[in-house]
Amino acid sequence: MAVASKTRNMLENLVREGSFKWLIGNRGPFDDELEEMERSPSAPTNWIPELSPIANVVVRRCSKILGVPTTELCKGFSAEASESIKHPSRYARNFLEYCSFRALALSTQVTGHLADKKFRRLTYDMMLAWEAPASDSQPLLNLNEDVSVGIEAFSRIAPSVPIIANVIISENLFEVLATSTGGRLQFSTYDKYLSGLERAIRKMRTQSESSLLSAVRSSRGERILEVDGTVTTQPVLEHVGISTWPGRLILTDHALYFEALRVVSYDKAKRYDLSDDLKQVVKPELTGPWGTRLFDKAVFYKSISLSEPVVIEFPELKGHSRRDYWLAIIREILYVHRFIHKYQIKGVKRDEALSKAVLGILRVQAIQEISSAPLRSEGLLMFNLCDQLPGGDLILETLANMSTVSELNRSNTSKSGGGMYSISALDMISNLGFAFGTSSNNSVEAGLAVGEVTVGQLTSLERAVKESKNNYEKVAQAQATVDGVKVEGIDTNVAVMKELLFPMMELGKWLLSLALWEDPLKSLGFCVVFTYIICRKFGHYFLELLWDGREMLQQKRR
């Protein structure tokens, strides 16, 4: 009773004296909840002295979602967590993660949770609380102004909801979202991103439930991920040999389909397999009229099942962003199936791997919708990124070898809201209303460990990603050092030649930009002017030839 009375008095004094003003400001978003906590008869037991005010607010929300008193959450954490995780220096942040993961595992089972403003605010406030979890934390935010979160908090909380992010790409995703706000993520941007995700999910669900390719897809349970070529202003062209046809391009989680457009309907779809091991080659390609290689706007596909390669072109006036997007998502499906074949992944783990690829494509679609800047899609797709990173093979090997039984034994089922792990990608897909493959949609029942993030420590996957990125930074620094030595020392003559050739290099870059039609008006003007010059030149010679011929005829007559 003495401890409870002391806690109540401390809470009342803090509110009465305005000690929360740095946090709540003038009727800030936490103001009502803090006052409600102060008035509640259970305030002495629900207020956790080790936590900061904002962390207490977040834990209280989690308690309401789970229907469990805060005291029971404390007991559950004490029972499940190891002694190192419960150490006083780490207790506040680890307990916050424990409550957050449990609440999110339950919240994500609600249909349409991404459209719920309370859910969006909760996930963002979890990040805010993660940055200042302890009662002795320095005030890191002023809610009178625009609050923001850093990359570390985002990379810790966001992957606990697999549709929002995953461990491998979370830092790249954060950099894209925070690029216009000085490296800190504001709620307005985060809210737009989740809105974009919700629309991308609705679009994919509608496409997969449509009759499009229904007879072809039903045998494998394929789901449509993207469709293009249905709008006349954004056509898709298929080049096979010397023939070219416009049509509709469809990507599923197993293959690429092209339906050639005829007068009033589409031809039977051609299937370009991405799931079987057919030695496929998918790469960027140049196209142009009459077989010329002028425009960098196409994707090249080749496999041992085809007699000749196929080139899919994505015409557009400026740049090649459509091609880059399609190249990335096609490769993502190809790479995930290569991963499955290489490590002989079957059953639920196979569906889990496919789910990760699908969620990545949904994230890219959401970012495309809210961002006007050019996007490097491959940096947001985990299997694309692992193909590029030094040590990417180690990440994939770790992903394949992640123990299923031992992790299940260390965690309670995510469906019941218990455990030290976040939910899995396959559970996330199931909660969103999709079903991939033939395995059970309940990954816990099928024997798959939950999530990529665990309370208070790094998983083997997180450690592999961190090591790979450190190696990448070392390689980049070493290359920069080598380049610097070349310029400063041994290769001084080369540096001088580069300076002398600088105007020519700039001219080359300018001509390349014209060839790529990065600025359509400049490219068109260049073509017109150059055509005029050529015509004038040949016209001059032609007139001289006619004049000489006339004089020769006159001399003969004489």
Disulfide bonds with the S-S distance in Angstrom:
none
